[in-house]
Amino acid sequence: MPLYEYVCQECTHTFETLVFGSETPTCPACESAHLERQISVPAAPRTESAALPMKRCLSDGPPCGPACSRFPGS
Ligand SMILES: [Zn+2]
């Protein structure tokens, strides 16, 4: 059962939900289907963040690379 994190584009509500097959999730706050799936893997390339000098990484995960602000020794 895949668990995905979504951000509602209508009300910015963030939530996690299980998605079965081709089922389309909706926002539990406003029931909008206009959602953006969040990618929680630090190594996943994203065009918007590629131009940023530092990658953002999970606060409870390991540093995502030498440019990471959380890299030990930097
Ligand atoms: Zn919403």
PDB file of the backbone (N, CA, C, O) and the ligand in Angstrom, with CONECT records:
HET     ZN  A 101       1
ATOM      1  N   MET A   1       0.851  -1.202   0.000  1.00  0.00           N
ATOM      2  CA  MET A   1       0.000   0.000   0.000  1.00  0.00           C
ATOM      3  C   MET A   1       0.882   1.246   0.000  1.00  0.00           C
ATOM      4  O   MET A   1       1.544   1.549   0.993  1.00  0.00           O
ATOM      5  N   PRO A   2       0.885   1.950  -1.103  1.00  0.00           N
ATOM      6  CA  PRO A   2       1.732   3.156  -1.172  1.00  0.00           C
ATOM      7  C   PRO A   2       1.158   4.310  -0.371  1.00  0.00           C
ATOM      8  O   PRO A   2      -0.010   4.673  -0.513  1.00  0.00           O
ATOM      9  N   LEU A   3       2.003   4.873   0.470  1.00  0.00           N
ATOM     10  CA  LEU A   3       1.591   6.036   1.260  1.00  0.00           C
ATOM     11  C   LEU A   3       2.258   7.269   0.662  1.00  0.00           C
ATOM     12  O   LEU A   3       3.483   7.338   0.559  1.00  0.00           O
ATOM     13  N   TYR A   4       1.455   8.220   0.279  1.00  0.00           N
ATOM     14  CA  TYR A   4       1.983   9.426  -0.341  1.00  0.00           C
ATOM     15  C   TYR A   4       1.633  10.656   0.485  1.00  0.00           C
ATOM     16  O   TYR A   4       0.611  10.709   1.169  1.00  0.00           O
ATOM     17  N   GLU A   5       2.532  11.655   0.392  1.00  0.00           N
ATOM     18  CA  GLU A   5       2.243  12.930   1.039  1.00  0.00           C
ATOM     19  C   GLU A   5       1.804  13.916  -0.037  1.00  0.00           C
ATOM     20  O   GLU A   5       2.434  14.031  -1.088  1.00  0.00           O
ATOM     21  N   TYR A   6       0.734  14.612   0.239  1.00  0.00           N
ATOM     22  CA  TYR A   6       0.199  15.568  -0.721  1.00  0.00           C
ATOM     23  C   TYR A   6       0.078  16.951  -0.094  1.00  0.00           C
ATOM     24  O   TYR A   6      -0.115  17.092   1.114  1.00  0.00           O
ATOM     25  N   VAL A   7       0.197  17.969  -0.946  1.00  0.00           N
ATOM     26  CA  VAL A   7      -0.103  19.337  -0.533  1.00  0.00           C
ATOM     27  C   VAL A   7      -1.263  19.825  -1.386  1.00  0.00           C
ATOM     28  O   VAL A   7      -1.193  19.795  -2.615  1.00  0.00           O
ATOM     29  N   CYS A   8      -2.313  20.268  -0.745  1.00  0.00           N
ATOM     30  CA  CYS A   8      -3.479  20.786  -1.465  1.00  0.00           C
ATOM     31  C   CYS A   8      -3.117  22.140  -2.092  1.00  0.00           C
ATOM     32  O   CYS A   8      -2.613  23.040  -1.420  1.00  0.00           O
ATOM     33  N   GLN A   9      -3.386  22.254  -3.388  1.00  0.00           N
ATOM     34  CA  GLN A   9      -3.083  23.497  -4.088  1.00  0.00           C
ATOM     35  C   GLN A   9      -4.140  24.569  -3.833  1.00  0.00           C
ATOM     36  O   GLN A   9      -3.947  25.736  -4.173  1.00  0.00           O
ATOM     37  N   GLU A  10      -5.237  24.171  -3.242  1.00  0.00           N
ATOM     38  CA  GLU A  10      -6.328  25.123  -2.979  1.00  0.00           C
ATOM     39  C   GLU A  10      -6.175  25.779  -1.613  1.00  0.00           C
ATOM     40  O   GLU A  10      -6.321  26.993  -1.477  1.00  0.00           O
ATOM     41  N   CYS A  11      -5.877  24.955  -0.589  1.00  0.00           N
ATOM     42  CA  CYS A  11      -5.836  25.500   0.775  1.00  0.00           C
ATOM     43  C   CYS A  11      -4.490  25.245   1.464  1.00  0.00           C
ATOM     44  O   CYS A  11      -4.329  25.570   2.641  1.00  0.00           O
ATOM     45  N   THR A  12      -3.524  24.668   0.742  1.00  0.00           N
ATOM     46  CA  THR A  12      -2.166  24.365   1.219  1.00  0.00           C
ATOM     47  C   THR A  12      -2.144  23.374   2.372  1.00  0.00           C
ATOM     48  O   THR A  12      -1.132  23.250   3.062  1.00  0.00           O
ATOM     49  N   HIS A  13      -3.236  22.674   2.587  1.00  0.00           N
ATOM     50  CA  HIS A  13      -3.266  21.640   3.620  1.00  0.00           C
ATOM     51  C   HIS A  13      -2.358  20.493   3.206  1.00  0.00           C
ATOM     52  O   HIS A  13      -2.426  20.026   2.068  1.00  0.00           O
ATOM     53  N   THR A  14      -1.506  20.032   4.123  1.00  0.00           N
ATOM     54  CA  THR A  14      -0.601  18.921   3.844  1.00  0.00           C
ATOM     55  C   THR A  14      -1.092  17.678   4.574  1.00  0.00           C
ATOM     56  O   THR A  14      -1.436  17.725   5.755  1.00  0.00           O
ATOM     57  N   PHE A  15      -1.117  16.569   3.847  1.00  0.00           N
ATOM     58  CA  PHE A  15      -1.602  15.339   4.470  1.00  0.00           C
ATOM     59  C   PHE A  15      -0.995  14.134   3.780  1.00  0.00           C
ATOM     60  O   PHE A  15      -0.504  14.219   2.655  1.00  0.00           O
ATOM     61  N   GLU A  16      -1.038  13.007   4.482  1.00  0.00           N
ATOM     62  CA  GLU A  16      -0.571  11.752   3.898  1.00  0.00           C
ATOM     63  C   GLU A  16      -1.781  10.858   3.685  1.00  0.00           C
ATOM     64  O   GLU A  16      -2.710  10.840   4.492  1.00  0.00           O
ATOM     65  N   THR A  17      -1.750  10.124   2.594  1.00  0.00           N
ATOM     66  CA  THR A  17      -2.877   9.237   2.318  1.00  0.00           C
ATOM     67  C   THR A  17      -2.405   8.008   1.560  1.00  0.00           C
ATOM     68  O   THR A  17      -1.403   8.045   0.847  1.00  0.00           O
ATOM     69  N   LEU A  18      -3.135   6.936   1.725  1.00  0.00           N
ATOM     70  CA  LEU A  18      -2.870   5.729   0.966  1.00  0.00           C
ATOM     71  C   LEU A  18      -3.609   5.826  -0.361  1.00  0.00           C
ATOM     72  O   LEU A  18      -4.768   6.236  -0.410  1.00  0.00           O
ATOM     73  N   VAL A  19      -2.926   5.444  -1.437  1.00  0.00           N
ATOM     74  CA  VAL A  19      -3.546   5.508  -2.755  1.00  0.00           C
ATOM     75  C   VAL A  19      -3.593   4.101  -3.338  1.00  0.00           C
ATOM     76  O   VAL A  19      -2.568   3.433  -3.471  1.00  0.00           O
ATOM     77  N   PHE A  20      -4.766   3.678  -3.672  1.00  0.00           N
ATOM     78  CA  PHE A  20      -4.942   2.350  -4.249  1.00  0.00           C
ATOM     79  C   PHE A  20      -5.167   2.462  -5.747  1.00  0.00           C
ATOM     80  O   PHE A  20      -6.094   3.131  -6.204  1.00  0.00           O
ATOM     81  N   GLY A  21      -4.311   1.798  -6.499  1.00  0.00           N
ATOM     82  CA  GLY A  21      -4.487   1.766  -7.952  1.00  0.00           C
ATOM     83  C   GLY A  21      -4.544   3.155  -8.552  1.00  0.00           C
ATOM     84  O   GLY A  21      -3.654   3.975  -8.326  1.00  0.00           O
ATOM     85  N   SER A  22      -5.588   3.418  -9.315  1.00  0.00           N
ATOM     86  CA  SER A  22      -5.722   4.705 -10.000  1.00  0.00           C
ATOM     87  C   SER A  22      -6.636   5.656  -9.235  1.00  0.00           C
ATOM     88  O   SER A  22      -7.097   6.665  -9.770  1.00  0.00           O
ATOM     89  N   GLU A  23      -6.886   5.315  -7.980  1.00  0.00           N
ATOM     90  CA  GLU A  23      -7.746   6.162  -7.155  1.00  0.00           C
ATOM     91  C   GLU A  23      -7.145   7.561  -7.013  1.00  0.00           C
ATOM     92  O   GLU A  23      -5.939   7.706  -6.817  1.00  0.00           O
ATOM     93  N   THR A  24      -7.973   8.568  -7.111  1.00  0.00           N
ATOM     94  CA  THR A  24      -7.497   9.941  -6.974  1.00  0.00           C
ATOM     95  C   THR A  24      -7.857  10.471  -5.590  1.00  0.00           C
ATOM     96  O   THR A  24      -9.033  10.543  -5.233  1.00  0.00           O
ATOM     97  N   PRO A  25      -6.839  10.840  -4.811  1.00  0.00           N
ATOM     98  CA  PRO A  25      -7.125  11.353  -3.471  1.00  0.00           C
ATOM     99  C   PRO A  25      -7.695  12.765  -3.530  1.00  0.00           C
ATOM    100  O   PRO A  25      -7.520  13.489  -4.511  1.00  0.00           O
ATOM    101  N   THR A  26      -8.364  13.125  -2.477  1.00  0.00           N
ATOM    102  CA  THR A  26      -8.882  14.489  -2.363  1.00  0.00           C
ATOM    103  C   THR A  26      -8.472  15.062  -1.014  1.00  0.00           C
ATOM    104  O   THR A  26      -8.205  14.324  -0.065  1.00  0.00           O
ATOM    105  N   CYS A  27      -8.426  16.370  -0.945  1.00  0.00           N
ATOM    106  CA  CYS A  27      -8.042  17.058   0.278  1.00  0.00           C
ATOM    107  C   CYS A  27      -9.074  16.809   1.371  1.00  0.00           C
ATOM    108  O   CYS A  27     -10.267  17.017   1.149  1.00  0.00           O
ATOM    109  N   PRO A  28      -8.628  16.362   2.561  1.00  0.00           N
ATOM    110  CA  PRO A  28      -9.570  16.126   3.652  1.00  0.00           C
ATOM    111  C   PRO A  28     -10.126  17.429   4.226  1.00  0.00           C
ATOM    112  O   PRO A  28     -11.141  17.425   4.921  1.00  0.00           O
ATOM    113  N   ALA A  29      -9.457  18.538   3.931  1.00  0.00           N
ATOM    114  CA  ALA A  29      -9.912  19.825   4.475  1.00  0.00           C
ATOM    115  C   ALA A  29     -10.950  20.491   3.573  1.00  0.00           C
ATOM    116  O   ALA A  29     -11.961  20.997   4.059  1.00  0.00           O
ATOM    117  N   CYS A  30     -10.702  20.492   2.248  1.00  0.00           N
ATOM    118  CA  CYS A  30     -11.612  21.203   1.350  1.00  0.00           C
ATOM    119  C   CYS A  30     -12.131  20.320   0.219  1.00  0.00           C
ATOM    120  O   CYS A  30     -12.892  20.778  -0.632  1.00  0.00           O
ATOM    121  N   GLU A  31     -11.711  19.033   0.212  1.00  0.00           N
ATOM    122  CA  GLU A  31     -12.175  18.052  -0.767  1.00  0.00           C
ATOM    123  C   GLU A  31     -11.764  18.377  -2.197  1.00  0.00           C
ATOM    124  O   GLU A  31     -12.353  17.866  -3.149  1.00  0.00           O
ATOM    125  N   SER A  32     -10.761  19.222  -2.343  1.00  0.00           N
ATOM    126  CA  SER A  32     -10.256  19.515  -3.678  1.00  0.00           C
ATOM    127  C   SER A  32      -9.406  18.350  -4.174  1.00  0.00           C
ATOM    128  O   SER A  32      -8.727  17.692  -3.386  1.00  0.00           O
ATOM    129  N   ALA A  33      -9.446  18.099  -5.477  1.00  0.00           N
ATOM    130  CA  ALA A  33      -8.601  17.067  -6.078  1.00  0.00           C
ATOM    131  C   ALA A  33      -7.356  17.699  -6.696  1.00  0.00           C
ATOM    132  O   ALA A  33      -6.569  17.020  -7.356  1.00  0.00           O
ATOM    133  N   HIS A  34      -7.186  18.989  -6.479  1.00  0.00           N
ATOM    134  CA  HIS A  34      -6.038  19.717  -7.030  1.00  0.00           C
ATOM    135  C   HIS A  34      -4.872  19.598  -6.044  1.00  0.00           C
ATOM    136  O   HIS A  34      -4.611  20.495  -5.243  1.00  0.00           O
ATOM    137  N   LEU A  35      -4.180  18.454  -6.133  1.00  0.00           N
ATOM    138  CA  LEU A  35      -3.139  18.133  -5.162  1.00  0.00           C
ATOM    139  C   LEU A  35      -1.793  17.965  -5.836  1.00  0.00           C
ATOM    140  O   LEU A  35      -1.702  17.593  -7.006  1.00  0.00           O
ATOM    141  N   GLU A  36      -0.752  18.248  -5.074  1.00  0.00           N
ATOM    142  CA  GLU A  36       0.598  18.010  -5.574  1.00  0.00           C
ATOM    143  C   GLU A  36       1.251  16.964  -4.691  1.00  0.00           C
ATOM    144  O   GLU A  36       1.327  17.122  -3.472  1.00  0.00           O
ATOM    145  N   ARG A  37       1.725  15.888  -5.321  1.00  0.00           N
ATOM    146  CA  ARG A  37       2.360  14.833  -4.537  1.00  0.00           C
ATOM    147  C   ARG A  37       3.769  15.267  -4.153  1.00  0.00           C
ATOM    148  O   ARG A  37       4.536  15.736  -4.994  1.00  0.00           O
ATOM    149  N   GLN A  38       4.094  15.108  -2.895  1.00  0.00           N
ATOM    150  CA  GLN A  38       5.414  15.498  -2.421  1.00  0.00           C
ATOM    151  C   GLN A  38       6.395  14.342  -2.602  1.00  0.00           C
ATOM    152  O   GLN A  38       6.045  13.178  -2.405  1.00  0.00           O
ATOM    153  N   ILE A  39       7.608  14.676  -2.974  1.00  0.00           N
ATOM    154  CA  ILE A  39       8.664  13.675  -3.114  1.00  0.00           C
ATOM    155  C   ILE A  39       9.572  13.801  -1.900  1.00  0.00           C
ATOM    156  O   ILE A  39      10.236  14.821  -1.712  1.00  0.00           O
ATOM    157  N   SER A  40       9.597  12.766  -1.083  1.00  0.00           N
ATOM    158  CA  SER A  40      10.314  12.848   0.186  1.00  0.00           C
ATOM    159  C   SER A  40      11.744  12.322   0.094  1.00  0.00           C
ATOM    160  O   SER A  40      12.486  12.373   1.075  1.00  0.00           O
ATOM    161  N   VAL A  41      12.138  11.812  -1.086  1.00  0.00           N
ATOM    162  CA  VAL A  41      13.495  11.311  -1.245  1.00  0.00           C
ATOM    163  C   VAL A  41      14.425  12.476  -1.586  1.00  0.00           C
ATOM    164  O   VAL A  41      14.215  13.144  -2.599  1.00  0.00           O
ATOM    165  N   PRO A  42      15.463  12.740  -0.754  1.00  0.00           N
ATOM    166  CA  PRO A  42      16.331  13.902  -0.961  1.00  0.00           C
ATOM    167  C   PRO A  42      17.025  13.916  -2.321  1.00  0.00           C
ATOM    168  O   PRO A  42      17.300  14.984  -2.867  1.00  0.00           O
ATOM    169  N   ALA A  43      17.307  12.740  -2.866  1.00  0.00           N
ATOM    170  CA  ALA A  43      18.066  12.664  -4.110  1.00  0.00           C
ATOM    171  C   ALA A  43      17.195  12.892  -5.339  1.00  0.00           C
ATOM    172  O   ALA A  43      17.713  12.998  -6.450  1.00  0.00           O
ATOM    173  N   ALA A  44      15.889  12.969  -5.157  1.00  0.00           N
ATOM    174  CA  ALA A  44      15.006  13.137  -6.300  1.00  0.00           C
ATOM    175  C   ALA A  44      15.211  14.508  -6.941  1.00  0.00           C
ATOM    176  O   ALA A  44      15.100  15.529  -6.263  1.00  0.00           O
ATOM    177  N   PRO A  45      15.510  14.540  -8.249  1.00  0.00           N
ATOM    178  CA  PRO A  45      15.739  15.825  -8.909  1.00  0.00           C
ATOM    179  C   PRO A  45      14.452  16.604  -9.078  1.00  0.00           C
ATOM    180  O   PRO A  45      13.439  16.066  -9.524  1.00  0.00           O
ATOM    181  N   ARG A  46      14.499  17.866  -8.720  1.00  0.00           N
ATOM    182  CA  ARG A  46      13.347  18.736  -8.925  1.00  0.00           C
ATOM    183  C   ARG A  46      13.837  20.016  -9.571  1.00  0.00           C
ATOM    184  O   ARG A  46      14.778  20.643  -9.084  1.00  0.00           O
ATOM    185  N   THR A  47      13.210  20.400 -10.652  1.00  0.00           N
ATOM    186  CA  THR A  47      13.683  21.541 -11.433  1.00  0.00           C
ATOM    187  C   THR A  47      13.644  22.833 -10.634  1.00  0.00           C
ATOM    188  O   THR A  47      14.510  23.690 -10.810  1.00  0.00           O
ATOM    189  N   GLU A  48      12.653  22.989  -9.755  1.00  0.00           N
ATOM    190  CA  GLU A  48      12.537  24.235  -8.997  1.00  0.00           C
ATOM    191  C   GLU A  48      13.697  24.386  -8.002  1.00  0.00           C
ATOM    192  O   GLU A  48      14.208  25.485  -7.788  1.00  0.00           O
ATOM    193  N   SER A  49      14.103  23.251  -7.395  1.00  0.00           N
ATOM    194  CA  SER A  49      15.116  23.319  -6.360  1.00  0.00           C
ATOM    195  C   SER A  49      16.538  23.181  -6.914  1.00  0.00           C
ATOM    196  O   SER A  49      17.510  23.383  -6.187  1.00  0.00           O
ATOM    197  N   ALA A  50      16.658  22.836  -8.196  1.00  0.00           N
ATOM    198  CA  ALA A  50      17.975  22.612  -8.786  1.00  0.00           C
ATOM    199  C   ALA A  50      18.802  23.891  -8.816  1.00  0.00           C
ATOM    200  O   ALA A  50      20.032  23.841  -8.781  1.00  0.00           O
ATOM    201  N   ALA A  51      18.130  25.035  -8.880  1.00  0.00           N
ATOM    202  CA  ALA A  51      18.839  26.304  -8.969  1.00  0.00           C
ATOM    203  C   ALA A  51      19.262  26.817  -7.592  1.00  0.00           C
ATOM    204  O   ALA A  51      20.054  27.753  -7.490  1.00  0.00           O
ATOM    205  N   LEU A  52      18.742  26.216  -6.563  1.00  0.00           N
ATOM    206  CA  LEU A  52      19.080  26.660  -5.217  1.00  0.00           C
ATOM    207  C   LEU A  52      20.489  26.189  -4.845  1.00  0.00           C
ATOM    208  O   LEU A  52      20.879  25.078  -5.200  1.00  0.00           O
ATOM    209  N   PRO A  53      21.253  27.021  -4.134  1.00  0.00           N
ATOM    210  CA  PRO A  53      22.615  26.647  -3.756  1.00  0.00           C
ATOM    211  C   PRO A  53      22.646  25.480  -2.779  1.00  0.00           C
ATOM    212  O   PRO A  53      23.587  24.686  -2.796  1.00  0.00           O
ATOM    213  N   MET A  54      21.664  25.371  -1.957  1.00  0.00           N
ATOM    214  CA  MET A  54      21.626  24.270  -1.008  1.00  0.00           C
ATOM    215  C   MET A  54      20.351  23.468  -1.187  1.00  0.00           C
ATOM    216  O   MET A  54      19.259  24.014  -1.346  1.00  0.00           O
ATOM    217  N   LYS A  55      20.524  22.168  -1.157  1.00  0.00           N
ATOM    218  CA  LYS A  55      19.353  21.315  -1.218  1.00  0.00           C
ATOM    219  C   LYS A  55      18.688  21.280   0.156  1.00  0.00           C
ATOM    220  O   LYS A  55      19.343  21.390   1.192  1.00  0.00           O
ATOM    221  N   ARG A  56      17.409  21.128   0.128  1.00  0.00           N
ATOM    222  CA  ARG A  56      16.693  20.918   1.383  1.00  0.00           C
ATOM    223  C   ARG A  56      16.587  19.419   1.609  1.00  0.00           C
ATOM    224  O   ARG A  56      16.308  18.651   0.689  1.00  0.00           O
ATOM    225  N   CYS A  57      16.814  19.028   2.836  1.00  0.00           N
ATOM    226  CA  CYS A  57      16.713  17.616   3.124  1.00  0.00           C
ATOM    227  C   CYS A  57      15.825  17.396   4.339  1.00  0.00           C
ATOM    228  O   CYS A  57      15.487  18.334   5.060  1.00  0.00           O
ATOM    229  N   LEU A  58      15.465  16.168   4.545  1.00  0.00           N
ATOM    230  CA  LEU A  58      14.594  15.841   5.670  1.00  0.00           C
ATOM    231  C   LEU A  58      15.297  16.137   6.983  1.00  0.00           C
ATOM    232  O   LEU A  58      16.479  15.832   7.142  1.00  0.00           O
ATOM    233  N   SER A  59      14.586  16.721   7.910  1.00  0.00           N
ATOM    234  CA  SER A  59      15.186  17.117   9.175  1.00  0.00           C
ATOM    235  C   SER A  59      15.653  15.921  10.001  1.00  0.00           C
ATOM    236  O   SER A  59      16.547  16.047  10.838  1.00  0.00           O
ATOM    237  N   ASP A  60      15.048  14.770   9.762  1.00  0.00           N
ATOM    238  CA  ASP A  60      15.429  13.589  10.531  1.00  0.00           C
ATOM    239  C   ASP A  60      16.203  12.585   9.689  1.00  0.00           C
ATOM    240  O   ASP A  60      16.423  11.458  10.131  1.00  0.00           O
ATOM    241  N   GLY A  61      16.622  12.970   8.481  1.00  0.00           N
ATOM    242  CA  GLY A  61      17.369  12.075   7.615  1.00  0.00           C
ATOM    243  C   GLY A  61      18.835  12.433   7.614  1.00  0.00           C
ATOM    244  O   GLY A  61      19.244  13.405   8.248  1.00  0.00           O
ATOM    245  N   PRO A  62      19.628  11.652   6.905  1.00  0.00           N
ATOM    246  CA  PRO A  62      21.051  11.967   6.800  1.00  0.00           C
ATOM    247  C   PRO A  62      21.265  13.164   5.880  1.00  0.00           C
ATOM    248  O   PRO A  62      20.391  13.471   5.068  1.00  0.00           O
ATOM    249  N   PRO A  63      22.412  13.853   5.985  1.00  0.00           N
ATOM    250  CA  PRO A  63      22.696  14.949   5.061  1.00  0.00           C
ATOM    251  C   PRO A  63      22.635  14.470   3.624  1.00  0.00           C
ATOM    252  O   PRO A  63      23.088  13.367   3.318  1.00  0.00           O
ATOM    253  N   CYS A  64      22.086  15.281   2.744  1.00  0.00           N
ATOM    254  CA  CYS A  64      21.856  14.831   1.378  1.00  0.00           C
ATOM    255  C   CYS A  64      23.088  15.009   0.503  1.00  0.00           C
ATOM    256  O   CYS A  64      23.072  14.590  -0.655  1.00  0.00           O
ATOM    257  N   GLY A  65      24.170  15.623   1.022  1.00  0.00           N
ATOM    258  CA  GLY A  65      25.368  15.776   0.209  1.00  0.00           C
ATOM    259  C   GLY A  65      26.280  16.829   0.796  1.00  0.00           C
ATOM    260  O   GLY A  65      25.942  17.461   1.797  1.00  0.00           O
ATOM    261  N   PRO A  66      27.457  17.025   0.169  1.00  0.00           N
ATOM    262  CA  PRO A  66      28.433  18.011   0.683  1.00  0.00           C
ATOM    263  C   PRO A  66      27.884  19.434   0.730  1.00  0.00           C
ATOM    264  O   PRO A  66      28.353  20.247   1.526  1.00  0.00           O
ATOM    265  N   ALA A  67      26.897  19.747  -0.109  1.00  0.00           N
ATOM    266  CA  ALA A  67      26.328  21.090  -0.126  1.00  0.00           C
ATOM    267  C   ALA A  67      25.224  21.252   0.900  1.00  0.00           C
ATOM    268  O   ALA A  67      24.692  22.347   1.082  1.00  0.00           O
ATOM    269  N   CYS A  68      24.881  20.165   1.567  1.00  0.00           N
ATOM    270  CA  CYS A  68      23.786  20.212   2.533  1.00  0.00           C
ATOM    271  C   CYS A  68      24.172  21.055   3.743  1.00  0.00           C
ATOM    272  O   CYS A  68      25.286  20.949   4.255  1.00  0.00           O
ATOM    273  N   SER A  69      23.253  21.881   4.188  1.00  0.00           N
ATOM    274  CA  SER A  69      23.520  22.742   5.348  1.00  0.00           C
ATOM    275  C   SER A  69      23.684  21.933   6.626  1.00  0.00           C
ATOM    276  O   SER A  69      24.202  22.435   7.623  1.00  0.00           O
ATOM    277  N   ARG A  70      23.247  20.689   6.595  1.00  0.00           N
ATOM    278  CA  ARG A  70      23.332  19.860   7.774  1.00  0.00           C
ATOM    279  C   ARG A  70      24.525  18.899   7.695  1.00  0.00           C
ATOM    280  O   ARG A  70      24.662  18.021   8.547  1.00  0.00           O
ATOM    281  N   PHE A  71      25.384  19.054   6.690  1.00  0.00           N
ATOM    282  CA  PHE A  71      26.530  18.165   6.555  1.00  0.00           C
ATOM    283  C   PHE A  71      27.484  18.355   7.732  1.00  0.00           C
ATOM    284  O   PHE A  71      27.898  19.482   8.002  1.00  0.00           O
ATOM    285  N   PRO A  72      27.841  17.284   8.439  1.00  0.00           N
ATOM    286  CA  PRO A  72      28.727  17.420   9.596  1.00  0.00           C
ATOM    287  C   PRO A  72      30.101  17.955   9.194  1.00  0.00           C
ATOM    288  O   PRO A  72      30.686  17.487   8.217  1.00  0.00           O
ATOM    289  N   GLY A  73      30.608  18.913   9.927  1.00  0.00           N
ATOM    290  CA  GLY A  73      31.919  19.464   9.634  1.00  0.00           C
ATOM    291  C   GLY A  73      31.869  20.711   8.800  1.00  0.00           C
ATOM    292  O   GLY A  73      32.904  21.348   8.607  1.00  0.00           O
ATOM    293  N   SER A  74      30.686  21.104   8.281  1.00  0.00           N
ATOM    294  CA  SER A  74      30.581  22.306   7.494  1.00  0.00           C
ATOM    295  C   SER A  74      30.090  23.468   8.336  1.00  0.00           C
ATOM    296  O   SER A  74      29.940  24.579   7.826  1.00  0.00           O
TER     297      SER A  74
HETATM  298 ZN    ZN A 101      -7.566  21.658   0.506  1.00  0.00          ZN2+
END
